[in-house]
Structures are given as structure tokens and as C-alpha cells.
Amino acid sequence: MSMLEKVAGVFGGIVLILTGVQAFFVGGYSSEKWGRYISYARFPRGIGVIFVIVGLFVLYNITRIIIRDKRKGEPR
């Protein structure tokens, strides 16, 4: 796995977690493209929790891969 893939995974996990927190507390977002407020459906808290769990899973896997590569001494 290249360094670009690792960085993209970390960045993607952080974005998922922040989106989940935003969905949990706010329940929607203002769309620049459509010019209006868009809700996350009837259950924004559930959707937020799902986003956070998936983001944590992605971060866990990428961190595990980074640590494994460091122990093996593989090039970055």
C-alpha cells in the first residue's frame, strides 16, 4: 500500500467521523449546489452514528497497516 493510499484513508476516515458528528448534532446541511437546507431523513442520529462507526473502522484499519509496515521496515 502506497503512502498516498494511507494518507487518503486517514483523510477519508476523519471526514467520515466529522460528517457523522455533524449529522448527529445538526441533522442536515446547507447545499451550495442546490441552494437550500437538506435533511438527513427521519433518523439523523442513527445515520450520524453509522458514519462515525465506519470512519473509526477505516482509521483503525489504516493505522494497523501503518504500524505493520513500520514493524516490517518496509519503505514508505
N, C-alpha and C positions, 0 to 999 in steps of 0.2 A: 504494500500500500504506500503510495507516494505521500510526500509531505502536503501537497495540495489537497489530496483526499482527506487527510487527517484534519487539516485546518477547516476545510469545508464541512466536515462532520461536526466539529466543535461549534462552528458558527451556526450551523443548522439546528443543533440541539439547543443552543442558547436562544435562538429565535423562536423555536417551538415553546420553550419554557416561558419566555416573555409574552408570547401570544396567548398562552394558556392562562397566565396570571391576569392579563388584560381582559380576556373573555370571562374569567371567574368574577372579577370585581366590577367591570363596566358593563358587560353583556352585549357589546356590539362595537362598531367602529364607524367613523365617517369616511366614506369613499370619495377619493379625489376624482376617480374616473366617472362615477355615476352622479356625484354632486349631492349625495344625501346620506343619511344615517342608515346603516344596515345592521340588523339584529342577528344574533347567533341562534335564532329559532327559539323554541319554548324552553329549552334547558341549557342556558349559557353556563351554569356552574358545572354541570356534567361534562360539557364539551371542554371547558377550561381544565378540568381535572384530567381528561383524556390527553389533551395537548401536553400538559406538564409531565404526565407519566411517560408518554412517548419521547419527549425531549430528554428526560432523565435516562431513559433506556439507551438513546443514541449517545449521550455523553458518556455513559458507563462503558458501552462497547468501544468507543473511540479511545477512551482513557486506558482501558485494558489493553488495546492493541499498541498504544504508545508505550506503555510500561513494558509489555512483552518485547517490543523491538529494542528498547533501551537495554534490557537484560541480555538479549542475544548479541548486542553490539552491532546491529545492522546499521548501515548508513541511513541518514535521514533523507 
